[in-house]
Amino acid sequence: MLVLAVHTVEEVSARIPFCMMVLNDVLSRQGQDSVPAGLKSRFLIPTSGKVSVSLWDASDLATLQAWLDETLSEYCVTECFEAVEEFSQGLAVELARMRVSENVSEKTGAAAASVGEKASVALSATAAKAKEAGHKVGQRFEELDQKLKLKEKTSQTYTKARETTLVVGSTTKVALGKVGQAATVAKDRAMQNKVVAGSVSRLGSGLSFLNRALTQIGDTVIKSVQEMDKDEPGSAAGAEAEGSGKGE
């Protein structure tokens, strides 16, 4: 029903009555949640006199009267009257717009909530099924493993491969050590052979003789060059010898 609430103050103390300021603040700051269910504020019409009015959609007149008395009794006296909406002028279109908008909003909210709830249920069911499927797969694998010993065989294969690698590495190291030892022994034996040792000794002696011969040849060449320089007339040594002869 459409209800007209009349708010009366004892005396005018401001351009807008304080009771209407309080009512506007409650509805604006706290929103419709501050109003009991079934009550919808449509218009607030304050005046500069003693009487102001507000218009409401209400499920029943008594509920609105009780809430307005509780909220505004300290500031004004409120009386509620049922309005005859069919004979009102200029309100029908705006009231219809407000009511339709609220109905659509409520239905949309309810539909969204329903969709969200259904989606949540579907996701929960999917997650449960996925978990159950994963559990079954795990159980199936365990059954196969018990029959085929897959884990045990894999572990054994890895262990054998590791042991084989270690054995191969150790064998290779030993083989290389033996080759080195054999080469050293062969060298020692070759040097111990009299023929080989004698050949090495003679080769060393020959190289020493060749070195001495080359040194002697070099010394001889140097001396020959120096003597030629002394005998040459234009040389410094020849001029020195000629000067000594004239002095005598």
ZIFEN-V844029 format. One record per residue. SS is DSSP state (a for helix, b for strand, c for the rest). OMEGA is omega as a letter, one per 20 degrees, with the letter a starting at -180 (* if undefined). D_LAST is the distance of its C-alpha to the last C-alpha in whole Angstrom. Layout:
SS;OMEGA;D_LAST
SS;OMEGA;D_LAST
This chain:
c;r;165
b;a;164
b;r;165
b;r;165
b;a;164
b;a;165
b;a;163
b;r;164
c;a;163
c;r;165
c;a;163
c;a;161
c;r;157
c;a;155
c;r;154
c;a;154
c;a;156
a;a;154
a;r;156
a;r;155
a;r;151
a;a;151
a;r;153
a;r;150
a;r;147
a;a;149
a;a;149
a;a;145
a;a;143
c;r;145
c;a;146
a;a;149
a;r;148
a;a;150
c;r;153
c;r;155
c;r;156
c;r;158
b;r;157
b;r;155
b;a;155
b;a;155
b;r;156
b;a;155
b;r;157
c;r;157
c;r;159
c;r;158
c;a;162
c;a;163
b;r;164
b;a;161
b;r;161
b;a;159
b;a;160
b;r;160
b;a;160
b;r;162
c;r;163
c;a;166
a;a;167
a;r;167
a;r;163
a;a;162
a;a;164
a;a;163
a;r;160
a;r;160
a;a;162
a;a;159
a;a;156
a;a;158
c;r;161
c;a;159
c;a;159
c;r;162
b;a;165
b;r;165
b;a;167
b;a;167
b;r;169
b;a;169
c;r;168
c;a;170
a;a;167
a;a;169
a;r;170
c;r;167
c;r;165
c;a;161
c;a;161
a;a;161
a;a;158
a;r;156
a;r;157
a;r;157
a;r;154
a;a;153
a;r;155
a;a;153
a;r;150
a;r;151
a;r;152
a;a;149
a;r;147
a;r;149
a;r;149
a;r;146
a;r;145
a;r;147
a;r;146
a;r;142
a;r;143
a;r;145
a;r;142
a;r;139
a;r;142
a;r;142
a;r;138
a;r;138
a;a;140
a;r;139
a;r;135
a;r;136
a;r;138
a;r;135
a;r;133
a;r;136
a;r;136
a;r;132
a;r;132
a;r;134
a;r;133
a;r;129
a;r;131
a;r;133
a;r;129
a;r;128
a;r;131
a;r;131
a;r;127
a;r;128
a;r;131
a;a;128
a;r;126
a;a;128
a;a;129
a;a;126
c;a;123
a;a;121
a;a;119
a;a;119
a;r;118
a;r;115
a;r;114
a;r;114
a;r;112
a;a;109
a;r;109
a;r;108
a;r;106
a;r;104
a;r;104
a;r;103
a;r;100
a;a;99
a;r;99
a;r;97
a;r;94
a;r;95
a;r;94
a;r;92
a;r;90
a;a;90
a;r;89
a;r;86
a;r;85
a;r;86
a;r;84
a;r;81
a;a;82
a;r;82
a;r;79
a;r;77
a;r;79
a;r;78
a;a;74
a;a;74
a;r;76
a;r;73
a;r;71
a;r;73
c;a;73
a;a;70
a;a;70
a;a;69
a;r;67
a;r;65
a;r;64
a;a;63
a;a;61
a;r;59
a;r;59
a;r;57
a;r;55
a;r;54
a;r;53
a;r;51
a;r;49
a;r;48
a;r;47
a;a;44
a;r;43
a;r;43
a;r;41
a;r;38
a;r;38
a;r;37
a;a;34
a;r;33
a;a;33
a;r;31
a;r;28
a;r;28
a;r;28
a;r;25
a;r;23
a;r;24
a;a;23
a;a;19
a;a;19
c;a;21
c;a;19
c;a;21
c;a;21
a;r;19
a;r;17
a;r;16
a;r;15
a;a;13
a;r;11
a;r;10
a;r;9
a;a;7
a;r;5
a;r;5
a;a;4
c;*;0
